[in-house]
Amino acid sequence: MFKMKVILLGILYLFARQAYCLHLTGKWKTSNYFLFFAKFGFQKTDIHDRINTQGYIYGNISSKSNSTDSMTLVVVDKEYFLGYYKNRSLTSSSNCASMFSIIDTVAFDTVCFEDGQEDFLRRIPCPIDGLCPEHQALPEKLVAGSQFTYQIQDVNQPKFWYISLVTCSHQTENAKSKCQWFNTQAEDDIEIDYDIWLVNGNPYTRHKNPFEFQFSYDNVDTVEIYIVFFVAYCIAVPLQFHSVWKRWHPLTRLLTLCMFLQFLGIFLNVVHVLKFAFDGVGVEKCDMVGNLAAIVSECLMILMLLLIAKGWTITRMVMKCKLLTFAVWAAYLCFDIFLFVWNRVILARAYVHTMYTRCSLLPPQVEIDVIEDIDEYQTWPGWLTLSFRLSIMVWFLLELR
């Protein structure tokens, strides 16, 4: 019975993960030249119900400045984004032309590329009380209350799309260089305000799933998973407390603490993702504390398994190598917490920006981590923590002999 509880708790652990949806709000100063917003997964479009199954990017992007300089909002899939992103340069005079060389072969533009097939570009900032230039002729395609709208369709497969801002614009006044890209960075630092939503499905439909509408495709069903396991823990934790009340054993007390911390972590994450599902922001502190509680709970579970393997309070009351056991466990706990902090401060700062967006430009190495799909276990703290964990696993198996 005791082993069965341990196995069930281990299964429940597998589902304590983060989830993200996307509402971008903030300010951008053009002195920064380039701003990467986000990578967002849009679902496959149903050819029989395009309007309700396609993705939408919409919102407002304007400036209080009187400057006539224009910049570009770029929304592309990975096929076009990598070349555009890697060709950016702050020192080259032709950086804009290099960045857009591939995009220009397919992108539509109301002035320069009327035959283009892909709706990738918007001139910004839009007039404060008006529409972006690309929508002034067709305002009916806009989501109500927005200055611009993208409709994302792919009938073949779900796909990640990338959204960014850059201080590049087409030359439209000089006849000799008309439609050539040039850098519009000026001595005057222009501040641009943005409020952008990225969603899967029609914003107008009454039957949209609120738990999927704002989530990137790779995080669909996360809310439901959290709720299912929250309900499971609501049943398991009281039963465990009842069991401990009748039999006050050191190992059952440790198991109860593990379960309680995991329950606390899941509860805080449920609060986070539920709010996140409705406003695209969530409660970041709940997410952080919830995941930290889950880490501590998991480390306590590893300690308990080591104690069981050593037979403590089962076949013997005095444990051999007690100091070594707790020293190794404490070191592993420190490594796990360090990885969590590393992921939050160094890597997840990119997600804090791209998923909640209230911070300034990210360091280039952090930005690349989001674009190139680098997670915490592809960094040296992750490798170190994983190696430590494998060593503990080998030690556990040797103790069972």
C-alpha positions in Angstrom: 0.0 0.0 0.0 2.8 2.4 0.9 4.7 1.6 -2.4 1.4 2.1 -4.4 1.1 5.6 -2.8 4.6 6.4 -3.9 4.0 5.3 -7.4 0.8 7.3 -7.7 2.4 10.4 -6.4 5.3 10.0 -8.9 2.7 9.9 -11.7 1.1 13.1 -10.5 4.4 14.8 -10.5 4.8 14.5 -14.2 2.1 17.0 -14.8 3.4 20.0 -12.9 4.5 22.2 -15.8 4.1 25.8 -16.9 1.8 27.2 -19.6 1.7 30.4 -21.5 -0.7 32.5 -23.6 -0.1 35.8 -25.1 -1.1 39.4 -24.5 1.6 41.9 -25.3 1.6 45.4 -23.8 4.3 47.8 -23.3 6.5 50.5 -24.8 9.3 50.4 -27.4 11.9 53.0 -28.0 13.3 53.1 -31.6 16.8 53.7 -30.4 16.8 49.9 -29.7 16.5 49.3 -33.5 14.9 45.8 -33.2 12.5 44.2 -30.8 11.6 40.5 -30.8 8.1 40.0 -29.3 7.2 36.4 -29.3 7.0 33.0 -30.8 3.4 31.7 -30.9 1.9 28.4 -32.1 -1.2 28.7 -34.3 -3.5 25.7 -34.8 -4.1 24.0 -38.1 -6.9 25.7 -40.0 -10.0 23.7 -40.9 -10.6 24.2 -44.6 -14.4 23.9 -43.9 -14.4 26.5 -41.1 -11.6 28.9 -41.8 -13.1 31.9 -40.0 -13.4 30.1 -36.6 -10.2 28.0 -36.8 -7.6 30.4 -38.1 -5.3 32.4 -35.8 -5.6 36.2 -35.2 -3.1 38.8 -34.3 -4.7 42.2 -33.6 -4.3 45.2 -31.5 -3.1 48.8 -31.4 0.3 50.3 -32.0 0.8 54.0 -32.0 3.0 56.9 -30.8 2.5 60.3 -29.2 5.5 61.6 -31.1 5.0 64.0 -34.0 7.7 62.3 -36.1 6.9 61.2 -39.6 9.4 58.3 -39.6 7.8 54.9 -40.0 8.9 51.5 -38.8 7.7 47.9 -39.6 5.8 45.3 -37.7 6.8 41.9 -39.0 4.8 38.7 -38.6 6.3 35.6 -40.3 6.6 31.9 -39.9 10.0 30.2 -39.2 10.7 29.7 -42.9 11.1 33.4 -43.4 12.0 34.5 -39.9 15.4 32.9 -39.4 17.0 34.6 -42.5 15.4 37.9 -41.5 16.6 37.6 -37.9 20.1 36.4 -38.6 20.8 39.2 -41.2 20.0 42.0 -38.8 23.0 44.2 -38.0 23.4 47.5 -36.1 26.6 48.4 -38.1 25.8 47.6 -41.7 24.2 50.4 -43.8 22.3 47.8 -45.9 21.1 45.7 -42.9 17.4 46.4 -43.7 17.7 45.2 -47.3 19.5 42.1 -46.2 16.9 41.3 -43.5 14.0 41.6 -45.9 15.6 40.1 -49.0 13.7 36.8 -48.6 10.5 38.2 -47.2 10.2 40.6 -50.2 9.9 37.7 -52.6 6.4 36.9 -51.2 5.2 39.8 -49.0 2.4 42.0 -49.9 2.7 45.8 -49.7 0.1 48.4 -50.7 2.8 50.6 -52.4 5.6 48.4 -53.4 4.4 44.8 -53.8 0.8 44.7 -54.7 1.2 41.3 -56.2 2.6 39.8 -53.0 0.8 36.7 -51.7 1.7 36.9 -48.0 0.4 39.4 -45.5 3.5 39.8 -43.4 4.1 43.6 -42.9 2.5 46.7 -41.3 3.8 50.2 -41.3 3.9 51.6 -37.8 3.1 53.6 -35.8 -0.5 53.8 -36.7 -2.4 57.1 -36.2 -3.6 57.4 -32.6 -7.3 57.7 -33.7 -7.0 55.9 -37.0 -6.0 52.7 -38.7 -2.7 51.3 -40.0 -2.2 52.3 -43.6 -2.7 48.7 -44.9 -6.3 48.7 -43.4 -7.6 52.1 -44.4 -9.0 50.6 -47.6 -10.5 47.5 -46.0 -11.5 48.4 -42.4 -14.0 45.5 -42.4 -11.2 43.0 -42.0 -10.2 44.4 -38.6 -11.2 43.0 -35.3 -13.3 45.7 -33.6 -11.3 48.3 -31.6 -8.0 47.4 -33.2 -5.8 49.3 -35.6 -4.4 46.3 -37.4 -5.3 42.6 -37.8 -3.5 39.6 -39.1 -5.4 36.4 -40.1 -3.1 33.4 -39.8 -4.0 30.3 -41.9 -2.3 27.0 -42.5 -4.5 24.1 -43.7 -1.6 21.6 -43.6 -0.3 21.7 -40.0 0.0 23.8 -36.8 2.9 26.2 -37.1 4.9 28.7 -35.0 4.9 32.3 -36.1 7.2 35.1 -34.9 6.3 38.7 -34.3 8.9 41.6 -34.1 9.4 45.3 -34.7 12.3 46.9 -36.6 13.3 50.4 -37.5 13.2 49.7 -41.3 10.8 51.1 -43.9 10.3 51.3 -47.6 11.5 54.4 -49.3 8.3 55.9 -50.8 9.2 59.6 -51.5 12.5 59.4 -53.5 11.7 58.2 -57.0 15.2 56.8 -57.6 15.2 54.6 -54.6 11.5 54.0 -54.3 10.6 50.7 -52.5 14.1 50.1 -51.3 14.5 49.4 -47.6 16.3 51.9 -45.4 17.0 52.3 -41.7 14.6 54.9 -40.1 16.5 55.2 -36.8 16.8 58.9 -36.0 18.5 61.0 -33.4 15.1 61.6 -31.8 14.1 58.5 -29.8 10.5 57.7 -30.7 8.5 55.9 -28.1 5.9 53.5 -29.4 3.0 52.1 -27.3 1.6 48.6 -28.2 -1.2 46.4 -27.0 -1.4 43.2 -29.0 -3.3 40.0 -28.7 -2.4 36.6 -30.3 -5.2 34.1 -30.2 -6.3 30.8 -31.7 -9.8 31.0 -33.2 -12.3 33.7 -34.0 -12.5 36.5 -31.4 -16.2 37.0 -32.2 -17.5 33.4 -31.9 -19.6 32.6 -28.8 -18.6 29.0 -28.7 -14.8 29.3 -28.4 -13.1 27.3 -25.7 -11.8 29.8 -23.1 -9.1 27.4 -22.0 -7.6 27.2 -25.5 -8.4 30.5 -27.2 -5.4 32.5 -25.9 -2.9 29.6 -25.6 -0.1 28.8 -28.0 -0.9 25.5 -29.8 1.9 23.7 -27.9 0.2 24.6 -24.6 -3.4 23.6 -25.5 -5.3 21.6 -22.8 -2.9 22.7 -20.1 -5.7 24.3 -18.0 -7.7 21.1 -18.1 -4.7 19.0 -17.1 -3.9 21.2 -14.1 -7.6 21.0 -13.0 -7.7 17.2 -13.3 -4.7 16.8 -11.1 -5.8 19.5 -8.7 -9.0 17.5 -8.2 -6.9 14.3 -7.8 -4.8 15.9 -5.1 -7.9 17.3 -3.4 -8.9 13.7 -2.8 -5.5 12.2 -2.2 -4.1 14.8 0.3 -7.0 14.6 2.9 -6.8 10.7 2.7 -3.1 10.9 3.3 -3.6 13.2 6.3 -6.2 10.8 7.7 -3.7 7.9 7.2 -0.9 9.8 9.0 -3.2 10.7 11.9 -3.8 7.0 12.6 -0.1 5.9 12.0 2.5 8.5 12.9 5.5 7.0 11.0 8.5 9.1 9.9 8.3 8.0 6.3 4.5 8.7 6.1 5.1 12.1 7.6 7.7 12.8 4.9 5.3 11.5 2.2 2.6 13.8 3.5 4.8 16.8 3.4 5.7 15.9 -0.2 2.1 15.6 -1.2 1.1 18.8 0.5 3.9 20.9 -1.2 2.9 19.4 -4.5 -0.7 20.1 -3.9 0.2 23.7 -3.0 2.2 24.0 -6.2 -0.6 22.7 -8.4 -3.1 25.0 -6.7 -1.0 28.1 -7.3 -0.5 27.0 -10.9 -4.2 26.5 -11.4 -4.8 30.1 -10.1 -2.2 31.3 -12.6 -3.4 29.4 -15.7 -7.1 30.2 -15.0 -6.4 33.9 -14.9 -4.0 33.6 -17.8 -6.7 31.9 -19.9 -9.0 34.9 -19.6 -6.7 37.9 -19.6 -3.4 36.7 -21.2 -1.4 37.9 -18.2 -2.0 35.5 -15.3 -0.4 35.7 -11.8 3.3 35.4 -12.3 4.1 35.2 -8.5 1.7 32.2 -8.2 3.4 30.6 -11.1 6.9 31.1 -9.6 6.0 30.0 -6.0 4.0 27.1 -7.3 6.9 25.7 -9.4 9.3 26.3 -6.5 7.0 24.3 -4.2 6.9 21.5 -6.7 10.7 21.4 -6.9 11.1 21.2 -3.1 8.4 18.5 -3.0 10.2 16.5 -5.7 13.5 16.7 -3.9 11.9 15.5 -0.7 10.4 12.6 -2.6 13.9 11.7 -3.8 15.2 11.8 -0.2 12.3 9.6 0.9 13.2 7.0 -1.8 16.8 7.0 -0.7 15.8 6.4 2.9 13.5 3.6 1.9 16.3 2.0 -0.2 18.5 2.2 2.9 15.8 0.4 4.9 15.5 3.3 7.5 12.7 2.6 9.9 11.8 -0.5 7.9 14.6 -3.0 8.5 16.8 -0.8 10.7 16.4 2.2 12.9 20.0 3.5 12.6 20.9 4.7 9.1 24.4 4.1 7.7 26.2 7.1 6.1 23.6 9.5 7.4 25.8 12.5 7.0 26.7 11.6 3.4 23.1 10.9 2.5 21.8 14.3 3.7 24.8 16.1 2.3 24.2 14.7 -1.2 20.5 15.4 -1.0 21.1 19.0 0.2 23.5 19.5 -2.7 21.0 18.2 -5.2 18.3 20.5 -3.7 20.6 23.4 -4.1 21.4 22.5 -7.8 17.7 22.1 -8.5 16.9 25.5 -7.0 19.9 27.1 -8.8 18.6 25.7 -12.1 15.1 27.1 -11.3 16.6 30.5 -10.7 18.8 30.3 -13.8 15.8 29.4 -15.9 13.7 32.2 -14.4 16.3 35.0 -14.4 18.5 34.1 -17.4 16.3 32.1 -19.7 12.7 32.6 -18.7 13.2 36.4 -18.7 12.6 36.0 -22.4 9.2 34.4 -21.7 8.4 37.0 -19.1 8.9 39.5 -22.0 7.3 37.6 -24.8 4.4 36.1 -22.8 3.6 39.0 -20.3 5.8 41.7 -21.9 6.4 44.5 -19.5 10.2 44.6 -19.6 12.7 46.3 -21.9 14.8 44.7 -24.6 16.3 41.3 -23.8 20.0 40.5 -24.0 20.7 38.8 -27.4 21.6 35.5 -25.8 18.3 35.3 -24.0 16.4 36.3 -27.2 18.1 33.5 -29.1 17.1 30.9 -26.6 13.4 31.5 -27.3 13.9 31.6 -31.1 16.1 28.5 -31.2 14.1 26.4 -28.7 16.8 26.1 -26.1 15.5 25.0 -22.7 17.1 24.8 -19.3 18.4 21.2 -20.0 20.5 22.5 -22.9 22.5 24.8 -20.6 25.4 23.9 -18.3 23.3 24.2 -15.1 20.8 21.8 -16.7 23.5 19.3 -17.7 25.0 19.4 -14.2 21.6 18.9 -12.5 20.7 16.1 -14.8 24.1 14.3 -14.2 23.6 14.7 -10.4 20.1 13.2 -10.7 21.4 10.2 -12.7 24.1 9.7 -10.1 21.5 9.6 -7.3 19.4 7.2 -9.3 22.4 4.8 -9.7 23.0 5.1 -5.9 19.4 4.3 -5.2 19.6 1.1 -7.4 22.8 0.1 -5.6 21.2 0.5 -2.2 18.3 -1.8 -3.3 20.7 -4.7 -3.9 
